Amino acid sequence: ITVAGDFDGANGNNFTPTGGTITLDGSAADAGLSLHSTANFYDLLINNGSYDVDASSNINVENDFTISAGEIDLGSYQINIKGDISSSGILSSTGSSVFTMNGSSAQTLSTAMNLSNLTITNTSGVTANANVTLTGDLILNSSCTYNIGTTTTVVGGTSDINGTLTMSTGNYDANGTFDASTGYVTFTGAGTLNLAGNVTSLGTVSYTH
């Protein structure tokens, strides 16, 4: 389904597709995006030219989320994604907005991301194949893995590491509080953990080569 204007699904509690793509494909103006709390997209594609897509609710995506053109502004809302994230457009989010990676199979961040807050609840793991910059917090739940590999993740707020943060030659820059009290930091190469803020605990640190 291709939508050239607003997508108003605030009252569509039975909108729960198990396949297919919703494409927001406007080319003349900003578009609104809303979804009922029990509804979801399967694949969501933003292709809105040089215009914004402005969220006015939380958004659930059962599979992949892609921006090919345009910008999505989450405002203060949350987007829950069970598939992969890729973008050649612009991700814009303010203060309390949250990207949550909550899939049940391994997920990938495949292009550079500039987000507010990132939460990882996927116990199959999330891999960053491009740099990630957060102005807010990164929360990594217990039994979850965030693998930055050879990339760089910069966190301006709190790094709450309850699972496993792993890197090979990548860099993790914690510019706020770093707390891995119940977590693990694993190096598989000459990676760097830069701590510019308060350190509550480094957790269990290991190196495997």
C-alpha positions as CSV (number, residue, x, y, z in Angstrom):
1,I,0.0,0.0,0.0
2,T,1.4,3.4,-1.0
3,V,0.1,6.5,0.9
4,A,0.7,10.0,-0.6
5,G,-0.7,11.9,2.4
6,D,-1.3,11.2,6.1
7,F,-1.6,7.7,7.5
8,D,-4.2,7.9,10.3
9,G,-4.5,4.5,12.0
10,A,-5.3,5.7,15.5
11,N,-8.6,3.9,15.6
12,G,-7.6,0.9,13.6
13,N,-7.0,-1.7,16.3
14,N,-7.5,-4.6,13.9
15,F,-4.8,-3.4,11.5
16,T,-2.2,-6.2,12.1
17,P,-0.8,-7.2,8.7
18,T,1.6,-10.2,8.6
19,G,3.2,-9.3,5.3
20,G,3.5,-6.5,2.8
21,T,4.8,-2.9,2.9
22,I,3.2,0.4,3.8
23,T,5.1,3.1,1.9
24,L,4.6,6.8,2.8
25,D,5.4,8.4,-0.6
26,G,4.3,12.0,-0.4
27,S,6.1,14.6,-2.5
28,A,4.2,17.8,-1.8
29,A,3.9,18.3,2.0
30,D,4.7,16.8,5.4
31,A,2.7,13.8,6.4
32,G,1.2,12.6,9.7
33,L,1.6,9.1,11.0
34,S,-0.4,7.5,13.8
35,L,-1.2,3.9,14.8
36,H,-3.5,2.3,17.4
37,S,-1.6,0.8,20.3
38,T,-2.5,-2.8,19.4
39,A,-1.9,-2.3,15.6
40,N,1.3,-2.7,13.7
41,F,2.9,-2.4,10.3
42,Y,4.8,-5.3,8.8
43,D,7.4,-3.5,6.7
44,L,7.4,0.3,6.9
45,L,9.1,2.4,4.2
46,I,9.4,6.2,4.3
47,N,9.9,7.7,0.8
48,N,8.6,11.1,1.3
49,G,10.9,13.2,-0.9
50,S,12.2,16.2,1.0
51,Y,9.3,16.3,3.4
52,D,8.8,15.1,7.0
53,V,6.7,12.3,8.3
54,D,5.6,13.3,11.8
55,A,4.5,10.6,14.3
56,S,1.7,11.4,16.7
57,S,1.6,8.0,18.4
58,N,3.9,5.0,19.2
59,I,4.6,2.9,16.1
60,N,5.0,-0.9,16.0
61,V,6.9,-2.5,13.0
62,E,6.8,-6.3,12.9
63,N,9.6,-6.5,10.3
64,D,11.9,-4.0,8.6
65,F,11.9,-0.2,8.9
66,T,13.5,1.7,6.0
67,I,13.9,5.4,5.1
68,S,14.8,5.9,1.4
69,A,14.0,9.6,1.2
70,G,12.6,12.2,3.5
71,E,12.7,12.4,7.3
72,I,10.7,10.9,10.1
73,D,10.3,12.9,13.3
74,L,9.2,10.8,16.3
75,G,8.8,13.7,18.6
76,S,8.4,12.2,22.0
77,Y,7.0,8.8,20.8
78,Q,8.5,5.3,20.6
79,I,9.0,3.0,17.6
80,N,9.3,-0.7,18.2
81,I,11.1,-2.6,15.4
82,K,11.4,-6.4,15.2
83,G,13.4,-6.4,11.9
84,D,16.3,-4.4,10.5
85,I,16.8,-0.6,10.3
86,S,18.2,1.1,7.3
87,S,18.2,4.7,6.1
88,S,19.4,6.9,3.3
89,G,17.1,9.7,4.6
90,I,17.0,11.4,8.0
91,L,16.0,10.1,11.4
92,S,15.1,12.9,13.7
93,S,14.0,12.3,17.3
94,T,13.9,14.5,20.3
95,G,14.2,14.1,24.1
96,S,12.2,11.1,25.2
97,S,11.7,9.4,21.8
98,V,12.9,5.8,21.8
99,F,13.9,3.3,19.1
100,T,13.4,-0.2,20.6
101,M,14.9,-3.3,18.9
102,N,12.6,-6.0,20.1
103,G,12.8,-8.8,17.6
104,S,13.1,-12.5,18.3
105,S,15.7,-13.2,15.6
106,A,19.0,-11.3,15.1
107,Q,18.6,-7.7,14.0
108,T,20.9,-5.3,12.1
109,L,21.5,-1.5,12.1
110,S,22.8,-1.2,8.5
111,T,23.3,2.5,8.0
112,A,24.5,5.4,10.2
113,M,21.9,6.4,12.8
114,N,21.5,9.6,14.8
115,L,18.8,8.9,17.4
116,S,17.7,10.1,20.9
117,N,17.4,6.8,22.8
118,L,18.0,3.2,21.9
119,T,16.7,0.2,23.8
120,I,17.6,-3.4,23.0
121,T,15.4,-6.2,24.3
122,N,16.2,-8.8,21.6
123,T,17.9,-11.8,23.2
124,S,19.1,-13.0,19.7
125,G,21.2,-9.9,19.5
126,V,21.6,-6.6,17.5
127,T,24.6,-5.9,15.3
128,A,25.6,-2.4,14.2
129,N,27.2,-2.4,10.7
130,A,27.4,1.4,10.7
131,N,28.0,4.2,13.3
132,V,25.3,5.0,15.8
133,T,25.1,8.3,17.7
134,L,22.6,8.8,20.6
135,T,21.9,12.1,22.3
136,G,20.2,10.2,25.0
137,D,20.4,6.7,26.6
138,L,21.3,3.2,25.5
139,I,19.6,0.5,27.5
140,L,20.7,-3.1,26.8
141,N,18.5,-5.6,28.6
142,S,19.7,-8.8,30.4
143,S,20.6,-11.7,28.1
144,C,20.8,-9.3,25.1
145,T,23.9,-8.6,23.0
146,Y,24.9,-5.4,21.2
147,N,27.7,-6.0,18.8
148,I,29.4,-2.9,17.4
149,G,32.0,-4.8,15.5
150,T,34.3,-2.3,13.8
151,T,31.9,0.6,14.0
152,T,31.5,3.5,16.5
153,T,28.7,4.0,18.9
154,V,28.5,7.4,20.8
155,V,26.1,7.7,23.7
156,G,25.5,11.1,25.2
157,G,23.3,9.9,28.0
158,T,23.4,6.9,30.2
159,S,24.8,3.5,29.1
160,D,22.8,0.9,31.0
161,I,24.5,-2.4,30.1
162,N,22.7,-5.4,31.6
163,G,23.5,-7.7,28.7
164,T,26.7,-8.0,26.7
165,L,28.4,-5.2,24.8
166,T,30.9,-6.6,22.4
167,M,33.3,-5.1,19.8
168,S,36.3,-6.1,17.7
169,T,38.1,-3.0,16.6
170,G,35.2,-0.6,17.1
171,N,34.8,2.2,19.5
172,Y,32.2,2.8,22.2
173,D,32.1,6.3,23.5
174,A,30.2,6.7,26.8
175,N,29.9,10.4,27.4
176,G,27.4,10.0,30.2
177,T,27.1,7.5,33.1
178,F,28.3,4.0,32.3
179,D,26.8,1.2,34.3
180,A,27.4,-2.4,33.6
181,S,26.8,-3.7,37.1
182,T,25.1,-6.8,35.9
183,G,26.5,-6.8,32.4
184,Y,29.5,-7.8,30.3
185,V,32.0,-5.9,28.0
186,T,33.7,-8.3,25.6
187,F,36.6,-7.4,23.2
188,T,37.4,-9.6,20.3
189,G,40.1,-7.2,18.9
190,A,41.7,-3.9,19.6
191,G,38.5,-2.1,20.3
192,T,38.2,1.0,22.6
193,L,35.8,1.8,25.4
194,N,36.0,5.5,26.1
195,L,34.5,6.7,29.4
196,A,34.0,10.4,29.6
197,G,31.4,10.4,32.4
198,N,30.8,8.7,35.7
199,V,31.4,5.0,35.9
200,T,29.1,3.0,38.2
201,S,30.6,-0.4,37.2
202,L,32.6,-1.8,34.3
203,G,30.8,-5.2,34.8
204,T,32.7,-8.3,33.7
205,V,35.3,-7.3,31.1
206,S,36.9,-10.0,28.9
207,Y,39.1,-10.3,25.8
208,T,39.0,-13.1,23.4
209,H,41.1,-13.3,20.3
